[in-house]
Amino acid sequence: MQPSGVSSRSPPAAYIGAVQTGEGDLFEACGEEPRLLCEWVFDRTDDETWARLSDWVVDRPLRIMLIVVLAWFVNRVLRRAVTRFAEEVAERSGPDLLGEADNAEVDNPVLRTVERLRLRSERETRAKRRAITLGAMMRSLVGLIVWGTAIVMILGELGVSLGPLIASAGIVGIAVGFGAQSLVRDVLAGAFVIIEDQYGVGDVIDAGEATGVVEEVALRTTKVRDVEGVLWTLPNGTIARVGNYSQIWSRVVFDLEVSYDTDLEHAMTVIKRVLDECWHAQPGPTTIIEEPEVQGVQSFGPNAVVIRAVAKTDPSEQWATGRWVRAELKKAFDAEGIVIPLPQRTIWLNQTHQLEES
């Protein structure tokens, strides 16, 4: 029977060999895998206390410091690489706004150059905002991985058993993953919104539940302010589809009603003239970037004939342009005598019975 207090586990083979060769005290002082400094101090002093002290005071702190320095250096290098990568992704995946300036029907080369410079500035500003958001997300992820690895290595240097720790972390990670599925979904959806440039700050979007101006695009949520001033906070994972009214260019549609006895050719000529005058005038925040088009008769209503015209504008300017052009069209219709009809009703009175009684 084995005496109490004595471990039943057999000593390692290296330790048995060391005892047979007279080196058992080295393994007692420095462990089964002695470090160079501990072994060197033990060989010089033949003292277990000094060997252990050198290991804990000199060797381990130096190793921990080296791990920290390497982690700092790797994190710094990766952060720079991630920032550069985010800028390239934001620049390449953005909309090609410069092609719109080249395709615009502007005869004046000076105006075309000014438009190209304006679109270039808009593209750079949009790419910079996207690069900042995307870079912040990726830098946080890189820092978490690098410093998490460094902490695990430091715990190993301090003699902490990493097997149970890693197993516990895996179980906790699985539990958190099941409990935070919506959070992970929102973050991933937000990352793709930023990478693909689906919309950005200042765009007018229709997100289903809310329609308005985007005020903030984060990894988890998008904030939209509607026309009544209500600020909507939408989790990115819940946005099933989004319509962007401000991507590259916009269009305003005019469905103009005229009475049935109106000369349609004359009405369309007046509409075309007014639209061309507005196209050449370009006042204030209303920019028509192509020659407007009168498409013709759109439909026959119960009280009027509908003539459709369209005008291509800069992003988010279709509403201001539409209000201004409609006011000009009303003036022109009044001057040309073109009637905008009101709802009409014809009433037939049957007086046959009254005549027979008289």
Buried (B, 14 or more C-beta within 10 A) or exposed (E): EEEEEEEEEEEEEEBEEBBEEEBBBBBBBBBEEBBEBBBBBBEEEEEBEBBBBBBEEBBBEEBBEEBBEEBEEBBEEBBEEBBEBBBEBBBEBBBEBBEBBEEBEBEEEEEBEEBBEBBEEBBEEBBEBBBBBBBBBBBEEBBEEBBEEBEBBBEBBEEEEEEEEEEEEEEEEEEEEEEEEEBEBBBEBBBEBBBEBBBBBBBBBBBEEBBBBBBEBBBBBBBBBEEEEEEBEBBBBBBEEBEBBBBEBBEBEBEBBBBEEBEEEEBBEBBBEBBEEBBEEEEEEBBBBBBBEBEEEBEEEEEBBBBBBBBBBBBBBBBBBBEBBEEBBBEBBEEBEBBBBEEEEEEEEEEEEEEEEE
